[in-house]
Amino acid sequence: MRVCRNIEKLDGFEGGSVVTIGVYDGLHAGHRKILEELHRQGEARGVPSVALTFDPHPDSVVRPGSGPLLLCSLEARLNLLAAAGVDTTVILHFDKELASEGPDEFARLVLADSLHTAVVVVGADFRFGHKRAGDVDRLSELGVEDGFDVVGVELEPDDSGETISSTRIRQMLATGDVTRAAALLGRYYEVSGVVEKGHGRGGSLLGFPTANLAVAGEIALPSDGVYACWYTTGSGSAHAAAVALGAPPMFAGGEARTVEAYLIDFRGDLYGDVGTLRFVRRLRDQRAFGSTGELVEQMDSDVATVRGLLS
């Protein structure tokens, strides 16, 4: 997949393109329905597909301090778009200047002049331009003026009939419901980070050496608890893991929230490894125990549960 960070330097679209526009945070099942339509339109016209996405998240610019935690990093988003078959992704730097741009100007400069767009494919609730003034109907009107068609894809519901959205997935993660989040994503929710040195209690005190994963602060994490996960190392090997997320109650004292993964049947040094966790199921809440012996007994039980789930 071709990636462009400067739309003024785009070339190769003189013959036209099909374009979708959105943040595409997490690239959930609803997003993929839009991309499927994008591919159909591109194949029908014999032109490349383009995803216009934004970085940083528009909400963090329009309402500073209120931007959402992200379901994936920009790098992960690009990987997901590439895996979905998008030919080119254009990353638009979202700043106050872009936020103040009206719908008409955006359609003319970006869609018509730069990408020579034949068709724009967006969700039925799509909004764009200054103060979100533009919608699918306005985009269709601009398409008549600037020579492109518009397809508004109906929003994808889950099995409960509610619309799939990045916001709903964040809400599920906030309650620890990684199983439901996975259903809406169409895959396990995952986070990545570098393994750093922790307090060392897992191995020396408890007999469960853990990898302390440093996840970027802007990435959404499930709520505190113990989870069954798959840990994939930077070299690509996958291991079943029992993961404790949150400040450990047994050792309270102002400690920061941590992501500690015990890789089952693993022997080796992971310090400096860029690991990825995929959350399969929540096992229990974090809680304090009466003694380290009780904690070790519970950890033995957690590991046995994870082994059974992921065997």
C-alpha positions in Angstrom: 0.0 0.0 0.0 1.2 3.4 -0.9 1.2 6.0 2.0 1.2 9.7 1.4 1.5 12.4 4.1 1.4 15.4 1.7 -1.6 15.6 -0.5 0.0 18.4 -2.5 2.6 15.9 -3.7 0.1 13.2 -4.8 0.3 12.0 -8.4 -0.8 9.1 -10.5 -4.6 9.7 -10.1 -5.2 11.5 -13.4 -7.2 8.5 -14.5 -9.5 8.8 -11.4 -9.9 7.1 -8.0 -12.5 5.9 -5.6 -12.1 7.5 -2.2 -13.3 6.9 1.4 -12.8 9.4 4.2 -12.6 8.8 7.9 -10.5 8.3 11.0 -10.9 4.5 10.8 -9.8 4.0 14.4 -9.7 0.3 15.0 -11.0 -0.6 11.6 -14.0 -2.5 13.0 -16.6 -4.5 11.1 -18.6 -1.4 10.2 -15.5 0.2 8.6 -14.8 -3.0 6.6 -18.3 -2.9 5.1 -17.4 0.6 3.7 -14.1 -0.7 2.4 -15.8 -3.6 0.7 -18.0 -1.2 -1.2 -15.0 0.9 -2.0 -13.3 -2.1 -3.6 -16.5 -2.9 -5.6 -16.6 0.7 -6.9 -12.9 0.7 -7.8 -13.1 -2.7 -9.6 -16.2 -1.5 -11.6 -14.3 1.6 -12.8 -10.8 0.2 -13.0 -9.3 2.9 -10.8 -7.3 2.7 -7.5 -8.8 2.9 -4.0 -7.8 5.7 -1.7 -8.4 6.0 2.1 -8.3 9.6 3.4 -7.6 9.5 7.1 -6.6 12.0 9.8 -3.9 12.3 12.3 -4.2 13.4 15.1 -7.8 12.5 15.9 -10.0 15.5 14.9 -11.7 15.6 18.3 -8.3 16.3 20.0 -8.0 19.4 17.9 -11.6 20.6 17.8 -12.0 20.0 21.5 -8.5 20.0 23.1 -8.2 17.6 26.0 -11.4 15.7 25.1 -10.1 13.5 22.3 -10.8 9.8 22.8 -8.3 7.1 23.6 -7.4 5.3 20.4 -8.1 1.7 19.5 -4.9 1.5 17.5 -1.8 3.6 16.7 -1.4 5.3 13.4 1.1 2.5 12.3 -1.4 -0.2 13.2 -4.2 1.7 11.4 -2.0 1.8 8.2 -1.3 -2.0 8.6 -5.0 -2.7 8.9 -5.9 -0.6 5.9 -3.2 -2.3 3.9 -4.5 -5.7 4.9 -8.0 -4.6 3.9 -6.6 -4.1 0.3 -6.6 -0.3 0.1 -4.2 0.9 -2.6 -3.3 4.3 -1.2 -3.8 5.9 2.2 -3.4 9.6 2.5 -2.8 10.9 6.0 -4.1 14.4 6.4 -2.6 16.3 9.3 -5.6 17.5 11.2 -4.9 21.0 12.7 -6.9 24.2 13.2 -6.5 25.2 9.6 -8.0 22.0 8.3 -10.7 22.1 11.0 -11.7 25.6 9.7 -12.0 24.4 6.1 -15.5 24.4 4.7 -17.1 21.4 3.0 -17.1 23.0 -0.4 -13.4 23.9 -0.2 -12.4 20.4 1.0 -14.4 18.7 -1.8 -12.9 20.9 -4.5 -9.2 20.9 -3.4 -8.9 17.4 -2.1 -11.4 15.2 -3.9 -11.7 16.9 -7.3 -8.4 18.6 -7.9 -5.9 16.2 -6.1 -7.5 12.8 -6.3 -9.7 13.2 -9.5 -12.3 11.3 -7.6 -14.9 9.3 -9.5 -16.8 8.0 -6.4 -16.7 8.8 -2.7 -17.8 6.0 -0.4 -18.6 6.9 3.2 -20.9 5.8 6.1 -24.4 7.1 6.0 -23.7 9.2 9.1 -20.6 10.9 7.5 -20.0 14.5 8.5 -17.2 16.8 7.3 -16.0 20.3 7.0 -16.0 23.2 9.5 -18.2 22.4 12.5 -19.2 19.2 10.7 -21.5 21.3 8.5 -21.3 18.8 5.6 -23.2 15.5 5.4 -23.8 12.9 2.7 -26.5 15.0 1.0 -24.2 18.0 0.8 -21.4 15.8 -0.5 -23.7 14.5 -3.2 -24.5 18.1 -4.2 -20.8 18.9 -4.4 -20.3 15.8 -6.4 -22.7 17.0 -9.0 -20.7 20.3 -9.2 -17.2 18.6 -9.2 -17.9 15.5 -11.1 -18.0 12.6 -8.6 -20.6 10.2 -7.4 -21.3 9.5 -3.7 -22.3 6.2 -2.1 -23.5 6.4 1.5 -23.2 2.9 3.1 -25.8 2.1 5.7 -24.3 1.6 9.2 -23.5 -1.9 10.2 -25.5 -3.2 13.3 -24.3 -5.9 15.6 -26.5 -8.9 16.6 -28.3 -6.7 19.1 -29.3 -4.2 16.4 -27.1 -1.4 17.7 -24.7 0.3 15.3 -21.1 -0.8 15.4 -18.8 2.2 16.3 -15.4 2.9 17.7 -17.1 4.7 20.6 -19.1 1.6 21.5 -15.9 -0.5 21.4 -14.1 1.9 23.7 -17.1 1.7 26.1 -16.8 -2.1 26.1 -13.1 -2.0 26.8 -13.7 0.4 29.7 -15.9 -2.3 31.4 -13.4 -5.1 30.5 -15.8 -6.7 28.0 -13.0 -7.7 25.6 -15.2 -10.6 24.2 -17.9 -8.2 23.0 -15.3 -5.8 21.7 -13.7 -8.6 19.7 -17.1 -9.3 18.1 -17.5 -5.8 16.9 -13.9 -5.5 15.7 -14.0 -8.9 14.0 -10.8 -9.8 15.7 -9.2 -9.8 19.2 -8.5 -6.3 20.5 -4.7 -5.8 20.6 -2.2 -3.4 22.0 1.6 -3.2 21.5 4.5 -1.9 23.5 8.1 -2.3 24.5 8.9 -4.6 27.4 10.5 -2.6 30.2 11.9 -3.5 33.6 9.2 -3.6 36.3 9.5 -4.1 40.1 10.6 -7.7 39.6 8.1 -9.1 42.1 6.6 -11.5 39.7 9.6 -13.7 39.4 11.6 -13.1 42.6 8.7 -13.0 45.1 5.8 -14.9 43.4 7.5 -17.2 41.0 5.7 -15.8 38.0 8.2 -13.7 35.9 6.3 -11.2 33.8 6.9 -9.0 30.8 6.0 -5.4 31.8 4.6 -3.9 28.5 4.8 -0.1 28.2 1.7 0.8 26.1 1.5 4.3 24.7 -0.7 6.6 26.9 -3.1 7.5 24.0 -4.1 3.9 23.4 -7.2 2.5 25.1 -6.7 -0.3 27.5 -9.3 -2.6 29.0 -10.3 -2.0 32.6 -8.2 -3.3 35.4 -8.3 -7.1 35.8 -6.8 -10.4 34.8 -7.1 -11.5 31.2 -6.4 -14.5 29.0 -4.3 -13.2 26.1 -2.0 -14.2 23.3 1.4 -12.5 23.4 3.2 -12.2 20.1 6.9 -11.4 20.3 8.7 -9.0 17.9 10.0 -12.0 16.1 6.5 -13.4 15.5 6.2 -16.3 18.0 2.9 -16.5 19.8 2.5 -17.6 23.5 -0.5 -18.0 25.7 -0.3 -15.4 28.6 -2.1 -14.5 31.8 -2.1 -10.7 31.9 -2.7 -8.5 35.0 -3.7 -5.0 34.1 -3.7 -2.2 36.6 -1.9 -1.2 39.8 -1.5 -4.4 41.8 -3.7 -4.1 45.0 -1.4 -6.3 47.1 1.4 -3.7 46.7 -0.5 -0.5 46.8 1.5 2.7 47.2 0.9 5.1 44.4 2.2 2.7 41.7 1.3 3.5 38.1 -1.1 1.3 36.1 0.9 -1.6 34.6 0.4 -4.3 31.9 2.1 -7.4 33.1 2.1 -10.6 31.0 3.1 -14.0 32.3 3.9 -16.1 29.2 3.0 -19.7 29.9 5.8 -22.2 29.4 8.1 -19.5 28.1 11.8 -19.3 29.0 13.9 -16.3 27.9 14.6 -12.6 28.2 12.0 -10.3 26.7 13.5 -6.9 27.8 13.4 -4.5 24.9 11.1 -6.8 22.9 8.2 -5.0 21.0 5.4 -7.3 22.0 1.7 -7.4 21.1 -1.1 -8.6 23.3 -4.4 -9.9 22.0 -7.2 -9.9 24.6 -9.2 -13.1 24.5 -11.2 -13.1 27.7 -11.5 -11.4 31.0 -11.0 -13.8 33.9 -11.5 -11.7 37.0 -11.1 -8.4 38.8 -7.9 -7.3 40.4 -8.1 -7.7 44.2 -6.0 -7.8 47.3 -5.3 -11.1 49.0 -4.7 -11.9 52.6 -1.2 -13.2 51.9 1.3 -13.8 49.1 0.5 -17.5 49.4 -3.2 -16.8 48.6 -2.1 -14.6 45.7 0.2 -17.4 44.3 -2.6 -19.9 44.6 -4.9 -17.6 42.6 -2.3 -17.0 40.0 -1.8 -20.8 39.7 -5.6 -21.0 39.0 -5.5 -18.2 36.5 -2.6 -19.8 34.6 -4.5 -23.1 34.5 -7.6 -21.3 33.2 -5.6 -19.6 30.5 -3.9 -22.8 29.5 -7.3 -24.5 29.1 -8.8 -21.6 27.1 -5.9 -21.2 24.7 -4.6 -24.8 24.4 
